[in-house]
């Protein structure tokens, strides 16, 4: 199955407030039940175990409402892991209007920070929106501004995954999701493709694990 870049309506800010809200609720549902939260949790625990650190400053890129980092910040605190989160997105309207996290509007391909500003740079369901050269550019920027690693959670392109995305269409709340779920799979990367791109970006060590229902968790170490 070849990668096929396809427009996603939520990414293009198409849809009214109700449609966007429904699409975000669909994304929360996907992440709760189909591997998103568990994939990011495993990545963070892997870093904590490998570094023996218990506190991390984290830049969450393409953060939108910051659902996953907000949930895991509370959850991991009970395990003795403290996360200090900064949310970054390209539009202020994508970011939450309240909450305790720092929020920044900026271009993910040109991160406005000095070298080694954060322990970790993280992103969820973002890299499949980028063409291969943009993935490399973003990863280079992420490795520049992090001290430890880039952590990326994303989809895995596979024919069965595409079939499941289409099968779920009757259950999605928003028409945006009915377009975007199959589109995301069409333009997702395979694990070998992602590993190659992260090494091209200059990572010294790339570790990628496959998780439930065609999710990958990638750690690109500085």
N, C-alpha and C positions, 0 to 999 in steps of 0.2 A: 504494500500500500504506500503510494508516494505521497509526500507532503504536498498539500494544496492550500496555499494562503487564501483565506476566506474572510470577508468582512463580518465583524461582530457588532450587533446593533448597540449593545450596552457600552462597548468601548468607544463607539462613535457618538455617544450621547443622543441616540435616537430613542424616542418614546416619551410619553408623558410621565408625570410623577407617580401615578398608580402603576404603570408598567415597569418603571424603574424599581419601585419598592417591591413589586412582585418578583422581579428578576433577582434582586438582592436576597429576598427570602429563599428563592430557589437555590442560590449559591450557598447560603447558610445550611440548607438541608443537605446539599451535596457534601459539604465539608463535614457535617456532623455524622452522616451515615455512610459515606462512601470514601473515607480514607484521608480527607484533607487534614483534619485536626490531628489525627494519630500520626500522620507522616511528619508534620512539623514538630510535634511533641518528641518523636524519636530523634529527629535531627538535633534538637536542642539538648536532649539528654546525652546524645553521642558526643557533642562538643563539651558538655560539662564533664563527662567521664574522661575524655581524652586530655583535656586541659587541666582538670582538677580545680577549675574555677567555679565559684558559686554565684558570682554576680557578673552580668554582662550588659553593656550598653548596646542597644540594637537599633539600627536604622531599617525600618520596614518600608520598602519601596513599592510604589503602586498600591498603596495601603487601602485606599477607599475608606470604608467605615472602620477598618481595623478590627474586624470581628475575631479573627484567629489570634492575633497577638493579645487582644484584651482578655479573651477567654483563658489563654495559656499563661498569661502573667499571673492571674489569680490561682490557677491550678498548680503551677510549678512552685509558687511561693510555699505551698504546703509541703513540698519535697525539698525545701531549702535552697531553691534556685531563684535568684532575684533578677528580673529583667527591667531595665530602664529603656523604655520604648520611645522612639521618635518616628512619627508617621510622615511619609512623604508621598505626595500625589501631584499630578500635573495641573489639577484644578482645585481651588479651594472648596467648591461645591461638592466635591467627592469626599472630602474629609468630614469627620464628625464635628458637630457644632459645639459639643460639650466634652467632658471627660478630662482626665489628668495628664494625658500624653501630650508632649510637644508635637506641633504640627507645622509642616513646611511645604510650600508649593514650589516645585522645581521640576526640571527635565531629568528623567532617570538616566539618560545617556550622557548627561553633563552634570554630575552631582556637585553641588556647590559647597564642598567641604575640603579642608586640607587632608593630607595623607594621614592615615591611621587615626581618624576622628572617632571611630566606633569600634567596639570589639567585633561585632557581627553586622553584616548586611544581609537582610532576608527579603525574600519575595515569594508570593504564592499566586499561582495561576497567572503569571505575568509573562514568562519567557516565550510561551507559544504565540504571543501576540507579535513577537519580533522576528524579523528575517534573520538568517544566520549571522550576517555581518553585524547586525544590531545586538544580537545576543553576545557576541564577542566584545563589542564596544561597551555594553553595559557591564559585563563581567569584569573587564579591565578596570572600569571606574569603581566597581564594587570592591575589587581587590586592592585598589589604591587607597580607598578611604577606610577599609577595615584593618584591624590588627590581627584577627584570627582567621576568619573564613567568610565566604559567601555561602549562604544556605538557601536553596531554591526548591520549592515544592511545585510540581507541575504534573500535567497529564502525560500519558504514554500513548502514542499513535498506534492503533491496532484495529484490524477489521471488526473484531468482536466488540471492541469498545465503541466503534462507530455505530454498530447495530444496536447496542444498548442505548446510546444517545437518542437514536431515532425511536426506539421502543418506548422511551420515557415521555415522548411528546404529549400524549394525552394527560399526563399528570403534572406538567409544569404549570405554574401559576401565571406566567407572563408570556406574551407572544415573543418578547425579546429572547427569552430562554429557548423557545422552540426553534429559533434561528441559531442562537449562539452555541447551544450544547453540541450539535453536530459540527458546526464551524470550528469550535475549539479542538475537537478531535482531529478534524481534517488537517489542521495546521500545527498540531502538537509534534514534538520530536520523539524519536526513539531513544532508548538509553545509550546506545553507541554514538548516535549523533550528538547528544547532549554532552557526553564525556569528551568527545573530540573538540567541541566548541569551547568548553571550559579550559581544556589544556591549551588551546590556541590563545585564550585570553591571558595565559601566563600563570595559571595555578600550578603550585608545586606538587599537589597531590589531589586527585579527584576521587571521591568515593560516592557511588550512587547505589541506592537500594530501591528495589521495586516493592510497592506496598499494595494493599487491598484495592481491587477494582481499578487497575491501570493508573496508579499514581507512582510517581518517582520522587524520592528525596535525595537531592544532590548536595554534597558538601565539597566546595572548592576551597582548599586550604591555601593560605597565603604562602 
